Amino acid sequence: MIKFADLNQQYEEYKSEIDNAIQGVINSAQFINGDEVKALEADLAEFSGVKHVIACSSGTDALLVPQMAMDIKPRDEIIVPAFTYYASASMVSHWGATPVFVDVDPVTFNIDPEKIEEKITKKTKAIFGVSLYGQTADFDAINRLADKNGLWVLEDGAQSFGAQYKGKRSCNLTKVATTSFFPAKPLGCYGDGGAMFTNDDDLAIKLRQLVNHGQVKRYTHKYVGINGRLDTIQAAILRIKLKYFDNEIEMRQSAADYYTSAFQDSKNIITPEIIPDRSSSWAQYTVRIPNRDEARQKLQVLGIPTSVHYPMPVNRQEAFSFLGDNTHYDNAELLSKEVISLPMHGFISRDDQNQVIEAVKKVVNG
Ligand SMILES: *Cc1c(COP(=O)(O)O)cnc(C)c1O
């Protein structure tokens, strides 16, 4: 049976090391803020090239805490892409600020820097760029706009950890960046988890205090914070997986190349394009096809699991109806109707890929 993302197979590969790591945490009885969390933060800093890494409870909480640290006030505006996972925008609303949507680029699926400036107002404070499917947004262009307008930039790198942009890693491109260790993300743990990244010493201290009840020392609280810590068991699992992460990204790249060359002769299947100055961590292998919903049903009958990231532009989610932004952002609308993600993970076999390729071609081209 073909799996969309195979976490069992990955576990089998590293089983004895992961089991030992989990047992080690239980033996230490340091379940919160244990040594493994500190060690993971150091490992992630080295991997990403970022000075400070603050592990936290999820990729969603990671989007909340920088807004707290940067003193975002109610009704301040934060620019977000119209086509992304819901949390990139919902956490802006959750903190009381207003998400202001900008359409995406139809090639990279990421926020279009050329469409940002027209949305900047006196209330704008920040730009949240999302690196969708594993390819980073164009952060040089976004940072330039931000500098010009006195804004700060956050990279939501939940899907792109491990990717590169002009020789630097994702999460090392902006004032502050976030990622998620949700199990199905490129680097996933066995529960919820996330991290924040910054090269700013003062911001790092504040982020660390805010995810631990705003505590500066025991029972002394400088800020109103949250309990947003990462579990020590998750940190221990992530440290094992991180050792093999670059290798897994290479395997994902190889699987992506195989799909792309197989679909080259099918004009109705638009394959993902990675800009030459970037590399993807291939969180998803997402193609565009006509009649997506019908094709997806036929693929299911043929035993091919697929997924749609995402079936609706975020601005039109019911939760955001209070914003009153019913704009049809052309590219976000088009992508939400045409995108379909195919089975993708580091350990996918060529046999499985061949079955997927044959089924997709049959369904799309008849
Ligand atoms: C998964 C994801 C999140 C949320 O991460 P969680 O760890 O599930 O809270 C945020 N933004 C994007 C783009 C994501 O893909």
The ligand as an SDF file (V2000), in Angstrom:
LIG
                    3D

 15 15  0  0  0  0  0  0  0  0999 V2000
    2.2950   23.1690   10.0100 C   0  0  0  0  0  0  0  0  0  0  0  0
    2.3320   24.6200    9.8200 C   0  0  0  0  0  0  0  0  0  0  0  0
    2.1530   25.5150   10.8890 C   0  0  0  0  0  0  0  0  0  0  0  0
    1.7480   25.0620   12.2600 C   0  0  0  0  0  0  0  0  0  0  0  0
    2.6600   24.2030   12.8880 O   0  0  0  0  0  0  0  0  0  0  0  0
    2.1430   23.2720   14.0990 P   0  0  0  0  0  0  0  0  0  0  0  0
    3.4200   22.7090   14.6610 O   0  0  0  0  0  0  0  0  0  0  0  0
    1.2570   22.2340   13.5040 O   0  0  0  0  0  0  0  0  0  0  0  0
    1.4550   24.1260   15.0820 O   0  0  0  0  0  0  0  0  0  0  0  0
    2.2740   26.8680   10.6320 C   0  0  0  0  0  0  0  0  0  0  0  0
    2.5570   27.3360    9.4010 N   0  0  0  0  0  0  0  0  0  0  0  0
    2.7170   26.5080    8.3450 C   0  0  0  0  0  0  0  0  0  0  0  0
    3.0320   27.0900    7.0160 C   0  0  0  0  0  0  0  0  0  0  0  0
    2.6010   25.1260    8.5180 C   0  0  0  0  0  0  0  0  0  0  0  0
    2.7420   24.3230    7.4610 O   0  0  0  0  0  0  0  0  0  0  0  0
  1  2  1  0
  2  3  1  0
  2 14  2  0
  3  4  1  0
  3 10  2  0
  4  5  1  0
  5  6  1  0
  6  7  2  0
  6  8  1  0
  6  9  1  0
 10 11  1  0
 11 12  2  0
 12 13  1  0
 12 14  1  0
 14 15  1  0
M  END
$$$$
